[in-house]
Structures are given as C-alpha cells and as structure tokens.
C-alpha cells in the first residue's frame, strides 16, 4: 500500500511528517530525511497495531 505523506517544517525548525490515511500517525525529525524514515517506522507500527486489533485502514 502506498500512501501520501506530508512533511513540513514547524516554527521551531523541526520537520513534522503526517500520514493522513492513518489518523494519529505522526512523526518528526531534525532533518527531512530523518522525518521520512521516522514516518515509515510509525506507519509500520500503526499498521501492526491495527492488524492486531482488526481495525480497518481507510483507503
């Protein structure tokens, strides 16, 4: 499954990554690359928990 992720830099200079198709799936990093890697890890964790709890993923 591919899903669009949004990355923006907040007022403190931190890069925030959001996966809108997984509510609450947000991560951050000091660099854009770190935020990208962190959101991928967060997505994997969110999907694992949803699978364990049999929660549907919005597509």
C-alpha positions as CSV (number, residue, x, y, z in Angstrom):
1,X,0.0,0.0,0.0
2,X,1.3,3.4,-0.9
3,X,0.0,6.4,0.9
4,X,0.8,10.1,0.6
5,X,2.7,11.6,3.5
6,X,3.1,15.3,4.2
7,X,6.2,16.8,5.6
8,X,6.5,20.3,6.7
9,X,8.9,22.3,8.9
10,X,7.4,23.8,12.0
11,X,8.2,27.1,13.7
12,X,11.0,25.5,15.7
13,X,12.7,24.1,12.6
14,X,11.6,20.5,13.3
15,X,10.3,18.5,10.3
16,X,6.9,17.0,11.0
17,X,5.6,14.1,9.0
18,X,2.0,13.2,8.8
19,X,0.2,10.1,7.3
20,X,-3.3,11.4,6.8
21,X,-4.8,8.0,5.9
22,X,-3.8,6.7,9.3
23,X,-5.3,9.1,11.9
24,X,-2.8,9.9,14.6
25,X,0.2,8.6,12.7
26,X,2.6,11.5,13.0
27,X,6.4,11.6,13.5
28,X,9.2,14.2,13.3
29,X,12.9,14.6,12.7
30,X,15.7,17.1,12.8
31,X,16.0,16.7,9.0
32,X,13.6,16.0,6.2
33,X,15.3,12.6,5.7
34,X,15.0,11.7,9.4
35,X,11.3,12.7,9.3
36,X,10.8,10.5,6.3
37,X,12.5,7.5,7.9
38,X,10.6,8.0,11.1
39,X,7.2,8.3,9.5
40,X,7.8,5.0,7.7
41,X,8.6,3.3,11.0
42,X,5.5,5.0,12.5
43,X,3.3,3.7,9.6
44,X,4.6,0.2,10.1
45,X,3.8,0.4,13.8
46,X,0.3,1.8,13.2
47,X,-0.5,-0.9,10.7
48,X,0.7,-3.7,13.0
49,X,-1.5,-2.4,15.8
50,X,-4.5,-2.0,13.5
51,X,-4.0,-5.6,12.3
52,X,-3.8,-7.0,15.8
53,X,-6.9,-5.1,16.8
54,X,-8.7,-5.8,13.5
55,X,-9.2,-2.1,12.8
56,X,-9.8,-1.2,9.2
57,X,-7.5,1.1,7.2
58,X,-9.1,4.0,5.4
59,X,-8.1,4.0,1.7
